[in-house]
Amino acid sequence: MESQDRNSQRIGTYRILTAILIAGSMAFAEEINFKDIPERHWAEPSVYRLVKLGATQGYPDGTYRGTKNISRYEMANFLSSLSRKVENQAQITKLLAELKNEFATAKYQIENPEDFRINAEFSERFRVSNTSLNSQGPRGPRLDYRLKVSTLRNFSSNRSIKINLDSMDAGYNGGDRDLATKLLDIEGRARIGAFDLKATAGPGTVVHTETDGTLPSEDYYIYIRPKGAAHLSTRSGALDLSLSYVTRQVQISGMVGVSEIYGTASYLYNSLPLMGKTRVTLTPRYLWKNGTRDIRGELQIDSYPTFNLSGQLLLGAGHLNSSKGLYVKGILAVTNPYNSFSLRAHKVGSEYRSVIDKYEFVFLDYFNKLVLDGSVDVGCEFIQKLNDRLSFKWTSDAVLTSDFKYGENHPGTSLTHEIGLGNETINLFYHSYFVPSGISSADPTMARNIATASDLIGFAISLKI
């Protein structure tokens, strides 16, 4: 669905630029030759007319990237630049009207899909691990797969049902997942008047454990799946409201259920001083299990000061008796067409989660691991596009005690790094994991004796249908 939304917002660069040239006039510019445009390409004259017009200069590496899709934001910037160069406004107006019609057609196609669709993604990873535990040598190799299949049936524009299958870790390390209760989830949607209804049934949070210790960095990797829930939502102007009932799974075994009712009230401010477009969301929660009750809530602020800069601040409260009952999360992200950088920090009080919701309400780190009560987690991620098909990615994450300490006297503190090179189909990566105490977690129920230093190399292949 996400890819279709992106497709509705994009149109081929050559197609747009060729059409726009009917409104252009020639202007002098320095000679530029793009190294990725073949000689006698059908769009070559049009591209270089735009260069001379001063409407485009290509990319800093000397490429034009003519097959790269262009987003609506990029197109708006391009048309604005072009309009300053062109004197014939009547032709510009006509051209914009034609483009508007084309986007309207694309939008209609997305909003009126076929009655039945199926999507599938198959991924496979090959890894070889090396660990210093007991002076052991190379470990592995490990080969595993993951299959995700999604089917969507639209009964009308207002009613649909979606069934998903996710093998998670059932395809490796002796994973054993029951098809009906673990691998499948169902989502139904309907719209009645001004209200959207959504009901889901699924396994909820699923935890992978590394029983043989071959890949200690992957122990307690979390799969987030839909829970059994019912949601009712509506919108009035800039205000979004929702009310939900959820059956949560508390223990890692998934055997104990917790009921929850929560609501959200979210308001979008179009422009706040220094913060730009900002959304403020308040989420109160009420939970109960066998007579035990818990009240908590979160306040979240998402801000977009500029087109390339975004930030998020979340404050969660399990109780207000002391700072031990609070959770604070902050995210800062900077993006542009060539690279992106994000920084994420969590600080969780030692009493934030009660016994009936021990593994909920705190977001995961960059490696899909739990952030536990009484800990600080700081991570960052950097992605650099090397060309249209290849990207470099670096990710790091540090787990500290609540007073920001790290070392062999502090169980569960760790440092994780991963670097990768690849694209949507294949990725090569190197992963390192340092646990100076040799104890994997500060939570005794999760702790294992592991190597103080371990690493692995591998590659992953992903195919989408």
C-alpha positions in Angstrom: 0.0 0.0 0.0 2.9 2.3 0.9 4.5 1.8 -2.5 1.2 2.6 -4.3 0.9 5.9 -2.3 4.4 6.8 -3.4 3.6 5.9 -7.0 0.6 8.2 -6.9 2.9 11.1 -5.9 5.5 10.5 -8.5 5.9 10.9 -12.3 8.9 10.1 -14.5 11.4 12.9 -14.8 11.8 12.7 -18.6 8.1 12.8 -19.1 7.6 16.0 -17.1 10.6 17.8 -18.5 9.8 17.1 -22.1 6.3 18.5 -21.6 7.6 21.6 -19.8 9.9 22.5 -22.6 6.9 23.7 -24.7 6.7 26.6 -22.3 10.4 27.4 -22.2 12.7 29.8 -24.0 16.5 29.6 -24.5 18.9 31.3 -22.2 22.7 31.2 -21.9 24.3 28.8 -19.5 27.7 27.2 -19.1 28.2 23.9 -21.0 27.2 20.8 -19.0 27.4 17.2 -20.1 25.8 14.6 -17.9 27.7 11.4 -17.9 24.6 9.2 -17.5 22.7 10.4 -20.5 23.5 8.2 -23.6 24.3 9.9 -26.9 21.2 10.3 -29.1 18.9 9.5 -26.2 15.4 10.7 -27.2 15.2 13.2 -24.3 18.8 14.5 -24.6 17.9 17.8 -26.5 15.1 18.6 -24.0 17.3 18.1 -21.0 20.1 20.4 -22.3 17.5 23.0 -23.2 16.5 23.0 -19.6 20.1 23.4 -18.5 20.6 26.4 -20.7 17.4 27.8 -19.5 18.8 27.6 -15.9 16.0 25.5 -14.6 18.2 22.5 -13.6 21.8 21.7 -13.1 21.6 18.0 -12.4 23.3 16.4 -9.4 26.7 17.3 -7.9 28.3 14.1 -9.1 27.7 15.1 -12.7 24.7 12.8 -13.3 21.2 13.7 -14.4 19.4 10.5 -13.1 16.7 10.7 -15.7 15.1 7.4 -14.7 14.8 8.5 -11.1 11.2 9.3 -9.9 10.5 12.8 -8.8 8.4 13.6 -5.8 5.7 16.3 -5.6 8.0 18.4 -3.4 10.8 18.2 -5.9 8.4 18.9 -8.8 7.0 22.0 -7.0 10.5 23.3 -6.5 11.4 22.7 -10.1 8.3 24.4 -11.5 8.9 27.3 -9.2 12.4 27.7 -10.6 11.2 27.3 -14.1 8.4 29.9 -13.8 11.0 32.5 -12.8 12.9 31.8 -16.1 9.9 31.7 -18.4 8.0 34.8 -19.6 5.0 33.2 -21.2 2.8 32.7 -18.2 -0.1 31.5 -20.4 1.8 28.5 -21.5 2.8 27.7 -17.9 -0.8 27.9 -16.7 -1.8 25.5 -19.5 1.0 23.1 -18.6 0.1 23.1 -14.9 -3.5 22.3 -15.8 -2.4 19.3 -17.8 -0.2 18.1 -15.0 -3.1 18.5 -12.5 -5.3 16.3 -14.7 -2.6 13.6 -14.8 -2.2 13.6 -11.1 -6.0 13.4 -10.6 -6.0 10.3 -12.9 -3.2 8.7 -10.8 -5.0 9.5 -7.6 -8.3 7.9 -8.9 -6.4 4.7 -9.8 -4.9 4.4 -6.3 -8.2 5.2 -4.6 -10.1 2.6 -6.7 -7.9 -0.5 -6.6 -8.8 -4.0 -7.7 -11.1 -5.9 -5.4 -8.4 -8.4 -4.5 -4.7 -8.0 -4.2 -1.9 -10.1 -2.9 1.7 -9.0 -2.0 4.6 -11.1 -0.9 8.1 -10.5 0.4 10.7 -13.2 0.8 14.0 -12.5 2.5 17.0 -14.7 3.3 20.1 -13.9 5.4 23.4 -15.6 5.6 25.6 -14.9 8.6 28.9 -16.1 10.0 29.6 -15.2 13.6 32.8 -14.9 15.6 32.9 -14.7 19.4 35.5 -14.4 22.1 33.5 -16.5 24.6 35.7 -19.3 26.0 38.2 -18.5 23.2 36.0 -20.1 20.6 36.6 -19.4 17.0 34.2 -18.8 14.1 30.6 -19.7 14.7 28.1 -20.6 12.0 27.3 -20.2 9.2 23.6 -19.4 9.9 21.1 -19.3 7.0 17.6 -18.3 7.7 14.6 -17.0 5.8 11.5 -14.9 6.5 8.3 -14.9 4.4 5.6 -12.2 4.6 2.4 -12.5 2.6 -0.5 -10.0 2.6 -3.9 -10.4 1.0 -6.3 -7.5 0.7 -10.0 -7.8 -0.2 -12.0 -4.6 -0.9 -15.7 -5.1 -0.7 -16.3 -1.4 -1.4 -14.5 2.0 -0.9 -15.5 1.8 2.7 -15.1 -1.8 3.7 -12.1 -4.1 3.4 -10.4 -7.1 5.1 -6.7 -7.9 5.2 -5.0 -11.2 6.1 -1.2 -11.3 6.8 1.2 -14.2 7.2 4.6 -13.6 8.7 6.9 -16.5 9.4 9.1 -14.3 11.7 11.8 -16.6 13.1 10.0 -19.9 12.3 12.4 -20.5 9.4 15.6 -20.7 11.4 17.3 -21.6 14.7 14.7 -24.3 15.4 11.9 -21.7 15.7 8.5 -23.2 16.3 5.6 -20.9 15.6 1.9 -22.1 15.5 0.3 -21.0 12.3 -3.1 -20.0 13.6 -2.0 -18.2 16.8 1.4 -16.8 15.9 1.9 -16.5 12.1 -1.4 -15.0 11.0 -3.1 -11.7 11.7 -6.3 -10.2 10.4 -7.4 -6.6 10.0 -10.9 -5.5 9.0 -11.8 -1.9 8.2 -15.1 -0.1 7.6 -16.4 3.5 7.5 -19.7 4.5 8.9 -20.6 8.1 8.4 -17.8 10.2 10.0 -16.3 7.3 11.9 -13.6 4.8 10.8 -13.8 1.3 12.4 -10.8 -1.1 12.5 -10.7 -4.5 14.2 -7.5 -6.6 14.4 -6.7 -10.1 15.6 -3.1 -11.2 15.9 -0.3 -12.5 18.2 0.9 -9.1 19.5 4.5 -8.8 20.6 6.6 -11.9 19.6 10.1 -12.3 21.0 12.9 -14.3 19.4 15.4 -16.0 21.7 18.9 -17.3 20.7 19.0 -20.5 22.7 22.4 -21.7 21.5 24.2 -18.4 21.8 25.6 -18.4 18.3 24.3 -14.9 17.6 24.0 -13.2 21.0 23.2 -9.8 19.5 19.9 -11.2 18.1 18.7 -12.5 21.5 15.4 -10.9 22.4 14.8 -9.4 19.0 11.2 -8.2 18.9 8.6 -8.7 16.2 5.7 -6.2 16.5 2.5 -7.8 15.3 -1.1 -6.6 15.6 -2.9 -7.4 18.9 -6.6 -8.3 19.3 -8.2 -4.9 19.3 -11.0 -2.7 18.2 -10.5 1.0 17.2 -13.0 3.8 16.5 -11.7 7.1 15.1 -12.9 10.3 13.5 -11.6 13.7 12.4 -12.9 17.2 12.7 -10.7 19.8 11.0 -7.2 19.6 12.5 -8.4 17.4 15.4 -8.2 13.6 15.3 -9.9 11.5 18.0 -9.9 7.8 18.6 -11.0 5.2 21.2 -9.6 1.7 21.4 -10.0 -1.5 23.3 -6.9 -3.9 23.3 -6.2 -7.3 24.7 -2.5 -7.2 25.4 0.0 -10.1 26.0 2.2 -9.5 29.0 4.6 -12.4 29.6 7.1 -13.2 26.9 5.4 -16.6 26.7 2.3 -14.7 25.6 0.1 -16.7 28.1 -1.2 -13.8 30.3 -3.8 -11.3 28.9 -4.2 -7.7 30.0 -7.2 -5.6 28.9 -6.7 -2.0 28.0 -8.9 1.0 27.0 -7.1 4.0 25.7 -8.0 7.1 23.7 -6.0 9.6 21.6 -6.6 13.3 20.9 -4.3 14.7 18.3 -4.3 18.3 17.1 -2.3 19.6 14.1 -0.9 23.2 14.3 0.0 24.4 10.9 2.7 26.8 12.0 4.1 27.4 15.5 7.0 29.8 16.1 10.4 28.0 15.7 8.6 24.6 15.4 6.8 24.9 12.1 4.0 22.3 11.5 3.4 20.6 14.8 1.2 17.7 16.0 0.4 17.3 19.7 -1.0 14.0 20.8 -2.4 13.0 24.2 -2.9 9.3 25.0 -4.5 8.3 28.4 -4.6 4.6 29.2 -6.5 2.4 31.6 -5.5 -1.3 32.1 -6.8 -4.1 34.3 -6.1 -7.8 35.0 -7.7 -9.9 37.7 -8.5 -7.0 39.9 -5.2 -5.2 39.3 -5.4 -1.8 37.7 -3.0 0.6 36.1 -3.5 4.2 34.8 -0.9 5.8 32.7 -0.5 8.1 29.7 1.7 9.8 27.1 2.1 13.2 25.7 3.8 13.3 22.2 4.9 16.3 20.2 5.9 15.9 16.5 7.5 19.0 14.9 8.6 19.8 11.4 10.5 23.2 11.6 11.7 22.8 8.0 11.2 20.5 5.1 14.5 18.6 5.9 14.3 18.7 9.7 11.9 16.9 12.1 11.8 16.1 15.8 9.7 14.2 18.3 9.5 14.5 22.0 7.5 11.9 24.1 6.8 12.0 27.8 5.2 8.9 29.4 4.0 8.6 33.0 3.4 5.3 34.8 3.0 7.3 38.0 3.8 10.8 39.2 5.3 10.0 42.6 8.8 10.4 41.4 11.0 10.6 38.3 11.3 6.8 38.5 7.8 6.5 37.0 8.6 8.6 33.9 9.7 7.8 30.4 11.3 10.3 28.0 12.0 9.8 24.4 13.5 12.2 21.9 14.1 11.9 18.1 15.9 14.3 15.8 16.0 13.6 12.0 17.6 15.4 9.1 16.9 14.3 5.6 17.6 15.3 2.0 17.6 13.5 -1.4 21.2 12.3 -0.9 21.5 11.3 2.8 19.7 11.1 6.1 20.7 11.2 9.8 18.6 10.4 12.8 19.3 10.4 16.5 17.1 8.7 19.1 17.3 8.6 22.9 15.3 6.9 25.6 15.4 7.3 29.3 13.1 4.9 31.2 12.5 5.2 35.0 12.9 2.0 37.0 9.2 2.1 38.0 7.7 3.1 34.7 6.0 -0.2 33.8 4.0 -2.1 36.4 3.9 -5.9 36.7 0.8 -6.2 34.4 2.4 -4.4 31.4 6.1 -5.2 31.8 7.1 -5.3 28.1 4.9 -2.6 26.7 4.7 1.2 26.2 8.4 1.8 25.4 9.6 1.9 21.8 12.3 -0.4 20.5 15.9 0.6 19.7 17.4 0.7 16.2 18.0 -3.0 16.3 14.4 -3.9 17.4 15.5 -4.7 21.0 13.6 -3.9 24.2 14.5 -0.8 26.1 14.1 -1.8 29.7 13.0 0.1 32.8 15.9 1.7 34.6 18.0 2.2 31.5 19.1 4.8 29.0 19.3 3.9 25.3 21.0 6.2 22.8 21.3 5.4 19.1 21.9 7.0 15.7 21.6 6.0 12.0 23.2 7.5 9.0 22.3 6.6 5.3 24.2 7.9 2.3 23.1 7.4 -1.2 26.1 6.5 -3.4 24.0 6.4 -6.6 20.5 5.5 -7.7 20.8 1.9 -6.7 23.4 1.8 -3.9 23.4 3.1 -0.4 25.7 3.0 2.6 24.2 2.6 6.1 25.7 3.0 9.5 23.8 2.2 12.7 24.9 2.4 16.4 23.2 1.9 19.7 24.4 2.2 23.3 22.6 0.8 26.4 23.5 2.5 29.7 22.3 2.4 33.3 19.8 5.1 34.4 22.7 7.2 35.7 24.5 6.9 32.4 27.1 4.3 33.4 28.6 1.6 31.1 31.1 -1.2 31.9 31.8 -4.6 33.3 30.2 -3.8 36.6 26.9 -2.9 35.0 25.1 -5.9 33.6 23.1 -5.4 30.5 25.0 -2.3 29.3 26.1 -2.8 25.7 27.4 -1.2 22.5 26.2 -2.3 19.1 27.4 -1.2 15.6 26.4 -2.2 12.1 27.6 -1.0 8.7 26.0 -2.1 5.5 26.1 -1.6 1.7 23.3 -2.4 -0.7 19.9 -1.7 -2.0 16.3 -2.9 -1.7 17.3 -6.3 -3.1 20.7 -7.3 -1.6 22.7 -6.0 1.4 26.1 -6.8 2.7 26.7 -6.0 6.4 29.1 -6.2 9.3 27.7 -6.3 12.9 29.6 -6.0 16.2 28.3 -6.4 19.7 30.1 -5.5 23.0 28.8 -6.4 26.4 31.6 -5.7 28.9 29.9 -7.4 31.9 29.3 -10.7 29.9 25.7 -10.6 31.1 23.2 -9.8 28.3 20.5 -8.0 30.3 19.8 -6.2 33.6 16.5 -8.1 33.8 17.3 -11.5 35.6 14.5 -13.2 33.6 16.2 -12.3 30.4 19.9 -12.4 31.3 22.3 -14.9 29.7 26.1 -15.3 30.0 27.5 -14.3 26.7 30.8 -13.2 25.1 32.0 -9.8 26.0 32.7 -9.1 22.3 31.2 -10.8 19.3 30.7 -9.9 15.6 29.3 -11.3 12.4 29.4 -10.7 8.7 26.7 -11.6 6.2 24.4 -10.7 3.4 20.6 -10.5 3.0 18.5 -10.9 -0.1 15.0 -9.6 -0.3 12.5 -10.2 -3.1 9.1 -8.5 -3.4 6.1 -9.6 -5.5 
